Amino acid sequence: MKFNKISRKVLAYACATAMVFSSVSAYQVLQVSAYEESDYTTIGDDKTVTVGDWTLYAGKWGSNTGEMAYAGSTVDDLSLKVISSDGNSGCWKLQAKHTVTGLTKDTTYDLKLKVKASQAGTLYEKIETPEVIKTGIEIKEGENEVTVQFKATSESTGMVLELSGIPSGTVLDFGGITCTEATEIETTTEQQADAEGYYSSAKGKWTTSLPWQVFTVGSMKYKGTATKNAVTADFKFLEAGGGDWNTQARVPADKQVFGPLEASGDGVNYKVKVAYTSTATFGANLQLNGANNDVTFEEGTHELNLDYVSKADYPVIFMNLGNAVANSQLTFTMTFTKDGETEPTTESTETTTESTETTTEKQEPVEITMDQEFNADGDRELGGYTIYVGQSWNGSTAVAGVDAEDADHIKVQQKTSNWGQAWGLQVKKEFSGLVPGAKYSISWKINAESNDGKVLVTNNEAQIALVGGEQVLTGEFTATESGTGEFVVGMGWVGLTNPIEFFAPEITKISDPETTTENTETTTEAPETTKAQEETTTKSAETTTAKTATTTTVAPTTAPATTVAPAKVTVKKVAIKKATKKKSAKKASIVLKKVSGAAGYQVKVSTSKKFAKKTTVTVNAKSVKVTVKKLKANKTYYVKARAYKKVSGSKVYGKWSKVIKIANK
């Protein structure tokens, strides 16, 4: 066949074009890097591997599964090939983690990641400490630069990439990670509730309005509350759930909005009642600390009963709501009750509330002028209170005032948004002159100008929604050996324009310290005449005690009712014999020196030498050999422990051991 000059040019152009398309096709299907097919190692089947600068995971999340392969090992030569993925972004079934070091606490950083992709897809990026999740990052074919900003809380943090939204067959080549101090600080708009108090989800992203965190590929509205042993939810599904794990709701343990429950290494048995109302019938999965419960929410009002073994103070509640029906609503109250105990009744709560209101009616609000501003880390004494402002908690700032005629009456207001950082602004009241070892209840009246936000009470770990106007915060505490106690309210979830007045709290002694058997035996051996005198003295003491019990309040500075404190149960200080952890492991092994007469031991493990709440895992165990789980790999941990005895059903703790660093094996 002969071609003229023009035909030959057209044919040559067509061949060149075909070669280009062939090259692009190979680029997309195979790889963007210089690695050969034989250079890749496959991981899957719920496997985690650590290679060089990276920790990689491929496995299952519900019915979603993933498999990938890797080549290289450093931050600038790692290549990942997604072998199988359904593109369900946010399921965390394909992960790549790198630890960023050399950070300075309280400094804001821009972390930039360079990646070349053979196909377009979606990434999630998470900074572990503090938790910052950047969702729905669109990755285009070719060169990409992904940036996330965070404020360091320690010298190192983990950066985790979630690859489930990357199509099968895609190759990702990483070209390096840089972490530099931010020159411009990003500002975010906090999630706001609508007129009915509901928060709205964002498609394909996690949204947080505690106690719930919600993810959905569809659309929903939600709200809820939490107390020490119960959590409520109100979910409105505007669209269908989207299938398995495409709609999720969780109450996270690290936020400590629900609990603490009684826990131990062997586990404490609880009954869980889920009283719910649903406008449609659909199946779901309810996870309690990883234990699956396949349930069906039936149309109408019903009740589910589940078992739960508590091995951690703060449970993780996870719900797979992917089968939710469009335009339906699910409301429920989930209550945890320890085996052998009765569930608190609503009637009892109402009676207590009425009693409290009667007690506090005599307190009248006083006009207060806001005249002091606190804008740096630390405690300030004001009007008989201690106000803590932590700039490390999202740049907190507060203003406060005190009434000149009543030095025990203040008003506090946030100035800088601190939503989700409960303890960034705290109001603390300290008491002295108490009976050592005695147990006290407290009623603390507050007056909020609106219902914008929640407060967290440290003595019972309760998250309490503000109702707008006057309400009473309650809790209990045990006086220390020096006869002191404290009560703390966290205001990090209170709206900026919602000042709160704090009135003088009222405390009541509800039980005396327990006496020891040794003390009782000594009394028995005394002569009869002395015994008679003691009986008279005892009756006198009982009369005094009865009078104390009928008094509704005990002033913080009031001396004990008797001049001689009752004998106390003593618990010997425990010692830590050995504490080890494999660097890459997520658990530590601790061996304690046995304490005679001890009923058990409490062990705290933390990345903080001061055992800051968010970084600490607490375990109760009956044996001197303790395994602490739910830790993080490649982290430095510290440990302390104390023994306890049980007296009349209550735990009496000894002093904490010396803090030691856990040795890496």
Protein Blocks (a to p, Z undefined) as FASTA:
>chain_A
ZZdfklmmmmmmmmmmmmmmmmmmmmmmmmmcfbdfklpccdeehiacdehjbccdddde
hjbccddddedjbfklcccddfbdghighklpaccddddehiaehiacddddddddfbdc
ddddddfbdcdddehiacdehjdddddddddfbfbdcddddfklpcehiacddebjcddd
dfbdcddddddddfkopacddehiacdddfbdcddfbdcdddddddfkbccdddddfbde
hiahkaccdddfklopgccddddfkopadddddddddfbdcdddddeehiacdddddedj
dddddddddfbfbdcddddfklpcehiacddddddddehiacddfklmmmmmmmmmmmmm
mpccdddddfbdcfbecdddeehiacdddfknooiacdddddfklmkbccdddfbdcehi
lklpccddddehiaehiacddddddddfbfndcdddfklopacddebiaddddddddddf
kopacddddfklgcfklccdddddddddfbdcdddfklmmmmmmpcfklmmmmmmmmmmm
mmmmmmmmmpmbdcfklccfbfbdcddddddddddfbdcddfkbcbdcddddddehiabd
cddddfbfnlpaklpccdddfbfbdcdehiaehiacdddddddddeehiacddddddddd
dddZZ
